[in-house]
Each structure stands twice: as C-alpha cells, then as structure tokens.
Amino acid sequence: MTSFGRVISVRGSQARVGLLAGGQMQFSEMRATVGRFVSIRCASSVIVAMITEVSCENLAASDEYMATASVDLLGEILGGDRPKFQRGVTHYPTIGDSTDLITNQELRTVYAPSGSDQINVGTLQQDRSVIAYVDVEEMLSKHFAVLGSTGVGKSTGVSLLLNEILKSRPNLRIFLLDVHNEYGRCFGERAQVLNPRNLKLPFWLFNFEEIVDVLFGGRPGVPEELDILAEVIPMAKGIYTQYQNSDRVGLGLKRVDPKQVGYTVDTPVPYRLVDLISLIDERMGKLENRSSRIIYHKLISRIDAVRNDPRYAFMFDNANVGGDTMAEVISHLFRLPANGKPMTIMQLAGFPAEVVDSVVSVLCRMAFDFGLWSDGVSPMLFVCEEAHRYASADRNIGFGPTRKAVSRIAKEGRKYGVYLGLITQRPAELDATIISQCNTLFTMRLANDRDQALLRSAVSDAAANLLSFVPSLGTREVLAFGEGVALPTRLRFKEVPPHQLPRGEATIATVPSVTAGHDMHFVSAVLERWRGATSHRDTQSDANFNAPAPPRTVAPAEAPMLQPSLGLDPDRFSLLKKPLR
C-alpha cells in the first residue's frame, strides 16, 4: 500500500505528518480530514493517532508535500498473531516513518471488546461498520456523565445506556432522578416508578438541615426557632423509644429520661409530631414573657401548616401514629430484594418546588449510607438528571446538604458500591469537583463557550483537541472520553426502540386531539384539580397516636384527584374532561 504521508516532526504526545502529493489523497472516501484516525508504522508497533489540524500554509513551492497535518498520539497496536491495542505510546515514531489512514481491521483491533462486560452503544462516526463498545465495569466504578444541550438526543442516549447496562448487569440496582417525568415508560417492567402519589418517605428520615429546609420552605431558618428544634427533636425521639418499651411497665411509668437516651438531632429513628409539638408547647407554657412565647407559637404554626398540606402527604402520613418503617422504606426505594424490578425511577415533577432539594438530599444520603454500612455488598448506580440543579458550581445557589450528598457519592461512593451517573445540559454550572470525579464522559453538542472550557479542563487525554468538534456534532453524535472507552471516540448512538424513547410532558401536551374542543367545563375541571392539590386533607386524631398504623386504603385511581398531573397516565386528559368528585 502506498503511504500518503511521512512523519516530519515529533513533540511529546503530538507529531506533524507531511501529506504526499499524488498519494492516496486522490480518493475522496480516504481523505485525510480532521477527526480521522491514522496509523504510523514504527519498527515494533503501529501507533494510532488522530488528525486534529490540516494546513497547507507556509509550504515551499518545491516541497514534495501538498499539506501538513497535526496528529495526537493515542495508543499503539502491538504486533504478533493476535494484535492487541493499548493506550499510551512506549515507542515514539521517528522522522520519516510511514503514515496511512487506519484500516478497518486496525479499527476493529482498537475497539474489539476486551471481555464479556462490554455494551454496544453505537458505531464509529469514521467507519459505521465498526461497533463502539463501552466497558461497563470501568464506566460504572469510576462514575460517568452525559453532557449535551437540549434537543441533541441526550435523554434518548441516557435511556440507551441504562437499558444496555440493565442487560449486562441484571442484578445491578439503578436509581434514576427523573426531573421532568420523561423516563417512566423507557424501562418497561424492569422499573418501579415512584412519585408523590405512591412514595412513603417519613419525615423522621430527614436530618436536621433537611427538615428545617422543609419547614421553612427553602428559606433560611429563624435562629431562635432552630435552637428550639435542635433541643426538642432528640427528646421527641427519646419519648418515642419510651413508648415502644412501655408494654412491660405500663404507659404511665417513666423508664428513662428522654435526654439520656443518647439520640442526636440527626439519628434516623422515629419520632412523632404530636410529641414534638407537645414539647414545644410545654416550654412555651413556662415562659412569662409574651414576646418570647411568640417564637414558640410561630414554630408550632409552621409545623402544623406543613403537616396539614396535602402536597406533603408522602412525608407526614401517620405522623402521629409512629412506627419504625425504615427497613421497609429502604427496601422499597432501593429495590432490596429487586423482585424482577432492579430499577427505581423517582419522578420529581409532582413534588412541591420547596421540598425537591430536601427529598433529593435524603435519597442521595441514604443511598450512600446504606452502601457504607452494608460494606458495598449490593452495588447501586445513582443517576442524577439535571445534575447542575443539585450540585451547582455557585455555592450560594441550591441546597448545601444536597451538594454535599452528591459530592460524597462522587468522591467516596465507588469504595462502597455506590456509583454515580450525572446528566446535565450546563456542565459549567455543575460543581467542578464533582464532574472531575467522572472518568467517562459522553459529550454531545454543546454551544456554550463556558461549557466547552470546563470540558477542556476535565479531559486529561491526549485527544483534548477533539473537543473542538463539540459545537458541530449532529443529533445522536457523541464524543466519548475516558476509562470506559478504548480511545477518545466520535461515535453515533444506535437507534432506540420506540417504547424506550423518553417522552416529556410538553411533547404529549401538543397532541392535536388533546387541544381540540376546550370549553368552560374543561377549565372548571382543571381548576378543581388545581385547588384540590392544596386543600386540607383529613388527618388522624392526635388522640389515637399510639394506635397501630392502619393499612392505606386509598385506591390508586383516587390519588390523582388531590395531585396535579404526575407521570404519564394513559387516561390523563380524559380525567380532565369530566368532573372530579
């Protein structure tokens, strides 16, 4: 085969290649353009490189070269009967070494699956006959991120990756934070879909910072009220422990001083709101100064307002009944046992905006802590959609405990079998420390300069020049970097079956049949649903706080009556078109 170029200079991880006039360049399908792989034939190996720049400037008129190309040295194929590719270069090319466009067989050697733990995500952009494989173990154990602007196929790519991971690792548990309620049908019977209608996340599982965020609606807490809460919450936990142990000694006898039980404000043990309010009321009654009593009264009113808000029913159902349901909650959330559904999709769009950050914080924290205290025997992938909302680069934005919980998974999760997948359209707004922990990046089209600058700082591969392609990537095209792929690669995600395509709420709302025939009856039905979501619900009498928790008997069909539209209900719009009882 006639060479189309020769090495004319070598510097570190880069080289310059002179492209010979009259060589293979005449064949249009074999043009040496930016992004193409080339092979440099050395004495003991074949070096794989990528063209990052082609120029014919400053060439001498008598020069034998028609142009020069800059190439990044990526790895080498070692010879023998069974050639094998390895990253890095052990033997550098010398001046005059022959350079050719890489052959199909060499590409197959580079991207050959190295074991059974590989998933097929698409094909190479350079050669559609070569399948692009991703190493699942490397991708998961060292975290990964999917980055891309709106409308470039990011959500579809996430569905593809997670479905392939489920095929390869059927026993891996996956927890997906679904911000826009678009993944509900992407995983079929393998996923459990949770939302405010069917979630039970008791308020006592929230740590102090999280419960304060809920009570104060995402605003900073009043210092005097926080001091009271910090004092009475551990005591309420101690009182509940007394109730649990009172069967043998009678309810009226004091076993232990609640202050001596040893619980902290963050210990995840049950307590009841009736006890909490009683303790606050008791302290208020001992005060003679009316202005001091107002602080206690405001705190009680604040707790009552949140407890009686039907939007918070997932937290405060049976708040005065008690019961240590932590094992059941963990089992339900994180699929232990999986029972054929190893995946949980947490749909966040229906939660009150003021409480979303706290809920995400609780879920991240419990996922990490369960991995920590179980010594990582049951691995889990925690996938965070719109990650920049929960771990913002600006420390003054968002909820601090949520950022801390996500950061903890990113930094230490791999030691305890808790892996992180981040999805974001604004990587520049994501905490740089967290994204730097993701060792496999799937980058789709990004037009923002700040996003591209962050990527350049995060990518340590010799092929950082590939990032110059990011603004011009087509739909479903991806630049894959890092440990999960053999080389920094421009690939195209494969087609996703229709039933696995994410479908957002906005897309469904534009169906012509839905928008036809709106009348006052339709508007009235919407308003009834709207008001029902924020009207008071019946609460169990505080007098029965020590009774066993009754089974929940609300039929699934009744739940949407008090909630805004959540998820992708098949009869969602037919519900709106008839009166709600």
VOGU-3710 file (C-alpha; in Angstrom, 3 decimals, decimal comma):
1> mtsfgrvisv> 0,000/0,000/0,000  1,353/3,408/-0,945  1,750/5,788/2,030  0,006/9,094/1,894  2,343/10,759/4,376  5,512/10,651/6,461  6,378/11,908/9,937  8,259/15,213/9,757  8,356/16,172/13,474  7,562/14,678/16,898
11> rgsqarvgll> 6,870/16,586/20,091  5,555/14,965/23,267  2,180/13,428/22,532  1,912/15,133/19,147  3,501/14,779/15,733  3,417/16,529/12,357  2,838/14,496/9,216  3,651/15,649/5,690  0,925/14,588/3,242  2,475/13,444/-0,020
21> aggqmqfsem> 1,290/14,935/-3,281  -0,322/12,321/-5,521  -0,743/9,732/-2,759  -3,992/8,204/-1,525  -5,437/11,683/-1,109  -6,956/11,432/-4,578  -9,642/9,036/-3,300  -12,398/11,146/-1,813  -13,517/8,410/0,589  -9,997/8,264/2,063
31> ratvgrfvsi> -9,367/11,951/2,577  -7,139/12,971/5,493  -9,510/15,313/7,320  -9,800/16,468/10,905  -11,097/13,726/13,175  -9,733/10,817/11,117  -7,567/8,142/12,664  -4,190/7,409/11,093  -1,642/4,683/11,729  2,071/5,447/11,965
41> rcassvivam> 4,140/2,351/11,202  7,111/2,113/13,550  9,705/-0,621/13,864  7,994/-2,597/16,641  4,377/-1,355/16,652  1,709/0,607/14,850  0,878/3,903/16,549  -2,746/5,033/16,395  -3,161/8,805/16,098  -5,920/11,288/15,306
51> itevscenla> -5,722/14,240/12,921  -6,507/17,497/14,726  -5,394/20,037/12,112  -4,590/20,086/8,369  -2,830/23,019/6,720  -1,049/23,943/3,508  0,226/27,304/4,727  3,925/28,169/4,554  4,793/25,219/2,303  7,768/25,658/-0,015
61> asdeymatas> 6,849/25,644/-3,716  9,243/22,771/-4,414  8,134/20,799/-1,380  7,095/17,191/-2,003  4,241/17,608/0,488  0,897/19,085/-0,531  -0,114/19,762/3,105  0,844/19,031/6,693  -1,303/17,523/9,441  -1,049/17,704/13,232
71> vdllgeilgg> -1,865/14,405/14,933  -2,339/13,399/18,570  -0,689/10,100/19,545  -3,285/7,985/21,363  -2,003/4,427/21,660  -0,350/1,573/19,843  -1,160/-1,802/18,335  1,418/-4,386/19,317  2,190/-6,993/16,683  2,051/-10,772/16,666
81> drpkfqrgvt> -0,513/-13,319/15,565  -3,102/-11,718/17,827  -2,526/-7,948/17,691  -3,626/-6,044/20,759  -4,246/-2,350/21,353  -3,035/-0,476/24,416  -3,321/3,153/25,428  -0,248/5,330/25,554  2,911/5,221/23,474  6,006/3,286/24,552
91> hyptigdstd> 7,960/3,649/21,298  7,724/7,063/19,657  7,770/7,430/15,870  10,897/8,648/14,135  11,291/11,144/11,298  10,288/9,570/8,007  8,053/6,837/9,439  5,269/5,901/7,041  1,751/7,169/7,800  -1,524/5,800/6,406
101> litnqelrtv> -5,215/6,196/7,107  -6,129/3,488/9,590  -7,578/0,311/8,081  -10,894/-1,275/9,014  -9,066/-4,232/10,574  -6,933/-1,949/12,735  -10,033/-0,098/13,902  -11,621/-3,410/14,838  -8,488/-4,295/16,815  -8,662/-0,985/18,693
111> yapsgsdqin> -12,359/-1,316/19,517  -12,507/-5,077/19,973  -14,371/-5,962/23,178  -11,828/-6,953/25,819  -14,280/-9,143/27,751  -17,919/-10,045/28,282  -18,553/-6,911/30,320  -18,985/-4,666/27,268  -22,089/-2,939/25,963  -22,823/-1,958/22,359
121> vgtlqqdrsv> -23,831/1,716/22,274  -23,470/2,511/18,575  -20,958/2,742/15,731  -17,884/4,815/14,954  -18,543/8,003/13,027  -15,443/7,303/10,912  -16,450/3,750/9,968  -20,072/2,690/10,514  -19,137/-0,987/10,215  -17,148/-0,843/13,493
131> iayvdveeml> -19,200/-1,201/16,675  -18,387/1,156/19,567  -18,224/-0,787/22,830  -18,157/0,641/26,347  -16,598/-1,185/29,298  -19,370/-1,350/31,916  -17,078/-2,012/34,876  -14,804/0,934/34,084  -17,736/3,223/33,306  -19,657/2,442/36,490
141> skhfavlgst> -16,913/2,004/39,063  -15,292/5,311/38,131  -18,571/7,212/37,516  -19,776/8,718/34,233  -21,505/11,815/32,876  -23,690/12,540/29,842  -23,440/16,158/28,699  -25,315/17,944/25,938  -27,622/20,826/25,081  -31,383/20,464/24,875
151> gvgkstgvsl> -32,604/18,681/21,754  -29,429/16,777/20,810  -30,695/13,365/21,933  -29,298/13,403/25,477  -32,317/11,779/27,159  -32,505/9,154/24,419  -28,805/8,425/24,941  -29,403/8,011/28,683  -32,243/5,564/28,002  -29,963/3,603/25,658
161> llneilksrp> -27,078/3,457/28,142  -29,244/2,420/31,106  -31,120/-0,231/29,114  -27,811/-1,702/27,920  -26,432/-1,622/31,479  -29,526/-3,474/32,703  -28,938/-6,159/30,057  -25,286/-6,540/31,007  -25,814/-6,257/34,771  -29,327/-7,567/35,515
171> nlriflldvh> -28,622/-7,587/39,252  -27,315/-4,026/39,449  -29,788/-1,707/41,143  -30,337/1,635/39,394  -31,923/4,716/40,976  -32,839/7,476/38,487  -33,869/11,002/39,490  -36,334/11,891/36,726  -36,707/15,678/36,908  -39,164/16,072/34,008
181> neygrcfger> -41,090/12,788/34,360  -39,968/11,569/30,943  -38,438/8,147/31,640  -41,494/6,447/33,155  -42,035/4,033/30,242  -38,480/3,612/28,982  -37,638/0,513/31,010  -40,871/-1,441/30,934  -41,442/-3,985/33,668  -37,869/-3,700/34,943
191> aqvlnprnlk> -38,501/-0,359/36,648  -40,598/0,805/39,572  -41,927/4,353/39,116  -42,281/6,459/42,277  -43,928/9,874/42,648  -45,771/11,736/45,446  -48,801/9,519/44,971  -47,096/6,257/45,899  -43,960/7,367/47,782  -43,650/6,979/51,542
201> lpfwlfnfee> -40,678/8,891/52,907  -41,316/9,540/56,639  -40,314/12,974/57,887  -38,126/11,484/60,633  -35,725/10,130/57,987  -34,796/13,744/57,180  -31,770/15,028/59,052  -31,848/18,384/60,830  -30,802/20,528/57,870  -33,301/18,751/55,600
211> ivdvlfggrp> -36,300/19,011/57,921  -35,510/22,687/58,537  -35,483/23,244/54,767  -38,929/21,625/54,561  -40,420/23,559/57,486  -39,100/26,907/56,273  -39,954/26,336/52,599  -36,373/26,520/51,344  -35,686/29,825/53,110  -33,101/30,345/55,884
221> gvpeeldila> -34,415/29,274/59,262  -35,077/31,685/62,142  -32,151/31,140/64,581  -34,335/31,168/67,712  -36,702/28,582/66,226  -33,787/26,412/65,078  -32,394/26,377/68,632  -35,737/25,130/69,942  -35,960/22,414/67,272  -32,402/21,261/67,920
231> evipmakgiy> -33,288/20,783/71,570  -36,681/19,084/71,285  -36,170/16,714/68,315  -33,720/14,402/70,207  -36,112/14,445/73,168  -39,068/13,508/70,934  -37,025/10,548/69,689  -36,344/9,520/73,274  -40,045/9,775/74,174  -40,950/7,528/71,230
241> tqyqnsdrvg> -38,389/4,974/72,422  -40,133/5,043/75,813  -43,484/4,336/74,177  -42,003/1,408/72,305  -40,601/-0,074/75,524  -43,605/0,707/77,708  -45,540/-2,511/77,099  -43,954/-4,231/80,092  -44,008/-1,352/82,557  -47,207/0,490/81,645
251> lglkrvdpkq> -47,599/3,679/79,660  -47,774/5,920/82,688  -44,413/4,905/84,184  -41,240/6,665/83,156  -38,477/4,271/82,182  -35,741/6,618/81,047  -35,215/10,356/80,929  -35,562/11,195/77,185  -32,498/13,417/77,474  -30,408/10,407/78,459
261> vgytvdtpvp> -31,363/8,165/75,532  -28,361/9,431/73,539  -30,008/10,273/70,224  -28,687/13,211/68,224  -30,768/15,508/66,104  -29,690/13,509/63,005  -30,144/9,940/64,299  -32,545/8,218/61,841  -35,023/6,866/64,403  -38,785/7,558/64,534
271> yrlvdlisli> -40,488/10,290/66,498  -43,996/11,718/66,353  -45,074/15,245/65,578  -47,545/15,175/68,474  -44,627/14,648/70,863  -42,567/17,342/69,167  -45,376/19,906/69,398  -46,127/18,873/72,976  -42,511/19,511/73,996  -42,513/22,930/72,304
281> dermgklenr> -45,862/23,791/73,907  -44,580/22,734/77,317  -41,625/25,102/77,025  -43,865/27,893/75,793  -46,130/27,464/78,847  -43,220/28,035/81,217  -42,454/31,432/79,707  -43,954/34,585/81,203  -42,587/37,000/78,610  -45,198/37,268/75,838
291> ssriiyhkli> -42,656/38,260/73,176  -40,642/35,102/73,866  -43,749/32,945/73,597  -44,437/34,275/70,089  -41,327/32,452/68,786  -42,658/29,114/70,075  -46,132/29,824/68,727  -44,737/30,605/65,251  -42,767/27,354/65,238  -45,834/25,295/66,169
301> sridavrndp> -47,873/27,053/63,476  -45,144/26,364/60,944  -45,080/22,643/61,762  -48,901/22,410/61,635  -49,058/24,208/58,274  -46,632/21,792/56,619  -48,138/18,703/58,248  -51,630/19,580/57,030  -50,559/20,468/53,484  -51,726/17,560/51,249
311> ryafmfdnan> -48,720/18,057/48,961  -46,545/16,796/51,827  -48,635/13,686/52,485  -45,757/11,452/51,355  -43,808/12,698/54,403  -46,470/13,207/57,062  -48,913/10,333/56,596  -49,356/8,754/60,018  -47,078/11,436/61,512  -48,730/10,956/64,910
321> vggdtmaevi> -49,013/7,185/64,730  -45,338/6,291/64,663  -43,774/3,036/63,618  -40,212/2,231/62,625  -40,630/1,671/58,890  -37,047/2,487/57,860  -36,316/-1,064/56,665  -39,468/-1,099/54,513  -38,699/2,353/53,066  -35,102/1,389/52,176
331> shlfrlpang> -36,289/-1,891/50,652  -38,965/-0,136/48,594  -36,759/2,737/47,394  -33,625/0,797/46,539  -35,210/-2,485/45,380  -33,957/-4,903/48,040  -34,965/-7,509/47,033  -35,450/-6,455/43,415  -38,303/-8,895/42,637  -37,679/-8,517/38,912
341> kpmtimqlag> -37,564/-4,691/39,091  -33,963/-3,677/39,808  -34,578/-0,053/38,815  -36,349/2,833/40,555  -37,471/5,942/38,673  -38,155/8,819/41,068  -40,393/11,301/39,245  -39,737/14,707/40,783  -42,030/16,947/38,713  -45,017/16,454/41,034
351> fpaevvdsvv> -43,241/17,377/44,272  -43,658/20,863/45,778  -40,796/23,009/44,491  -39,826/23,972/48,044  -39,158/20,375/49,071  -37,487/18,857/45,980  -33,935/19,686/47,107  -34,550/18,175/50,536  -36,018/14,983/49,047  -33,044/14,585/46,693
361> svlcrmafdf> -30,691/15,173/49,628  -32,389/12,441/51,680  -32,283/9,959/48,779  -28,599/10,616/47,953  -27,594/10,461/51,593  -29,484/7,227/52,293  -28,097/5,601/49,124  -24,543/6,374/50,237  -25,086/5,463/53,893  -26,681/2,123/53,009
371> glwsdgvspm> -23,700/1,303/50,790  -21,343/2,388/53,587  -22,932/0,347/56,357  -23,526/-2,709/54,143  -19,855/-2,708/53,050  -20,926/-2,330/49,423  -22,261/-5,873/49,030  -25,190/-4,700/46,879  -23,927/-2,222/44,230  -26,165/0,586/43,019
381> lfvceeahry> -25,967/3,178/40,253  -27,404/6,560/41,272  -28,287/8,582/38,152  -28,871/12,306/38,634  -30,739/14,054/35,798  -30,258/17,863/35,548  -27,365/17,453/37,986  -26,449/21,164/37,935  -29,647/21,869/39,874  -28,439/19,906/42,893
391> asadrnigfg> -24,679/20,444/42,796  -24,227/23,953/41,456  -20,786/25,447/40,944  -22,072/28,576/42,718  -22,087/27,770/46,429  -24,757/30,418/47,018  -27,254/28,594/44,796  -29,145/25,460/45,736  -29,300/23,436/48,932  -25,945/22,795/50,612
401> ptrkavsria> -26,739/19,302/52,009  -27,802/18,109/48,535  -24,492/19,197/47,029  -22,687/17,561/49,937  -24,582/14,272/49,450  -23,898/14,150/45,681  -20,268/15,128/46,257  -19,843/12,361/48,812  -21,044/9,749/46,328  -18,713/11,196/43,676
411> kegrkygvyl> -15,655/11,150/45,950  -16,169/8,019/48,041  -19,095/6,079/46,576  -17,025/3,673/44,491  -15,467/2,245/47,681  -18,917/1,217/48,889  -20,537/0,116/45,631  -22,469/3,353/45,051  -21,797/4,629/41,525  -22,781/7,991/40,079
421> glitqrpael> -24,165/8,952/36,678  -24,571/12,680/36,008  -26,713/14,141/33,218  -26,649/17,871/32,544  -27,027/20,406/29,761  -24,916/23,020/31,572  -21,668/21,398/32,768  -20,184/24,839/33,513  -22,844/25,296/36,210  -22,009/21,930/37,798
431> datiisqcnt> -19,562/21,741/40,687  -16,157/21,186/39,032  -15,009/18,891/41,853  -17,929/16,541/41,220  -17,619/16,385/37,437  -13,858/15,801/37,753  -14,678/12,515/39,544  -16,487/11,214/36,427  -13,852/9,280/34,498  -16,053/8,511/31,481
441> lftmrlandr> -17,711/11,393/29,635  -20,291/11,167/26,852  -20,314/14,653/25,341  -22,983/15,656/22,852  -23,372/19,025/21,145  -22,567/21,973/23,421  -22,584/25,501/22,031  -21,745/27,446/25,196  -18,101/28,579/25,496  -18,035/28,139/29,287
451> dqallrsavs> -19,245/24,550/28,985  -16,535/23,775/26,443  -13,861/25,421/28,602  -14,860/23,268/31,573  -14,656/20,149/29,427  -11,148/21,028/28,296  -10,044/21,297/31,909  -11,749/17,993/32,814  -10,374/15,903/29,922  -6,839/14,707/30,558
461> daaanllsfv> -6,481/12,580/27,435  -4,012/13,497/24,722  -7,001/13,955/22,419  -8,356/17,041/24,186  -8,287/18,637/20,732  -11,340/16,510/19,937  -13,368/18,992/21,958  -13,142/21,453/19,102  -15,720/19,213/17,362  -18,294/19,605/20,163
471> pslgtrevla> -20,228/22,585/18,701  -20,657/20,837/15,335  -21,801/17,392/16,480  -25,026/16,146/14,914  -28,044/14,724/16,735  -27,166/11,420/18,478  -23,450/12,005/17,791  -21,210/11,724/20,828  -17,616/12,274/21,806  -16,787/9,574/24,340
481> fgegvalptr> -13,744/10,062/26,581  -12,196/8,287/29,489  -11,819/4,888/31,087  -14,975/3,319/29,655  -13,858/3,546/26,007  -10,724/2,292/24,285  -9,927/5,708/22,777  -11,443/9,177/22,769  -14,049/8,438/20,138  -16,548/10,217/17,963
491> lrfkevpphq> -19,461/7,795/17,698  -23,138/7,736/16,899  -25,585/6,274/19,384  -27,601/3,451/17,882  -31,337/3,720/17,290  -33,517/3,266/20,356  -36,766/1,248/20,011  -39,902/3,455/20,159  -41,036/2,036/23,517  -37,714/3,087/25,094
501> lprgeatiat> -37,837/6,705/23,881  -38,222/9,253/26,696  -41,392/11,266/26,354  -41,637/14,582/28,185  -44,843/16,173/29,410  -44,549/19,042/26,915  -44,366/16,666/23,967  -47,545/14,866/24,953  -49,377/18,135/25,589  -49,058/19,120/21,922
511> vpsvtaghdm> -51,071/16,191/20,547  -53,767/17,752/18,286  -56,589/15,596/19,644  -55,883/16,878/23,135  -56,026/20,570/22,290  -59,299/20,288/20,379  -62,610/21,265/21,964  -61,569/23,076/25,125  -64,565/24,650/26,855  -65,563/26,070/30,255
521> hfvsavlerw> -66,296/22,577/31,505  -62,699/21,599/30,801  -61,383/24,744/32,567  -63,574/24,052/35,607  -62,252/20,503/35,834  -58,678/21,797/35,737  -59,403/24,356/38,461  -60,990/21,731/40,688  -57,907/19,571/40,368  -55,678/22,629/40,930
531> rgatshrdtq> -57,469/23,646/44,136  -57,703/20,068/45,330  -53,922/19,773/45,302  -53,591/22,440/48,004  -56,735/21,919/50,097  -56,595/20,392/53,541  -56,888/16,658/53,934  -58,373/14,686/56,796  -55,827/13,854/59,453  -55,988/11,177/62,068
541> sdanfnapap> -56,895/12,391/65,521  -53,941/13,005/67,784  -55,765/11,084/70,483  -55,102/7,878/68,582  -51,375/8,452/68,200  -50,442/5,212/69,912  -52,723/3,025/67,817  -51,134/0,779/65,192  -50,890/2,308/61,730  -53,978/1,370/59,702
551> prtvapaeap> -53,407/-0,037/56,235  -53,591/2,565/53,480  -56,857/2,019/51,632  -56,838/4,884/49,139  -57,403/3,429/45,696  -54,740/4,324/43,137  -57,364/5,928/40,921  -58,300/8,349/43,722  -54,805/9,684/44,261  -54,664/11,999/41,232
561> mlqpslgldp> -57,750/13,822/42,498  -55,602/15,677/45,031  -52,495/15,930/42,898  -51,516/17,776/39,749  -50,923/15,533/36,758  -47,955/13,323/37,515  -46,174/10,903/35,276  -47,614/9,659/32,005  -51,121/8,474/32,814  -52,834/6,944/29,744
571> drfsllkkpl> -56,198/8,488/30,676  -54,694/11,710/31,929  -56,641/14,030/29,647  -59,882/12,102/29,828  -59,771/12,696/33,584  -59,554/16,435/32,987  -62,568/16,417/30,695  -65,000/15,118/33,300  -65,857/16,468/36,749  -63,638/15,333/39,595
581> r> -65,524/14,039/42,606
//
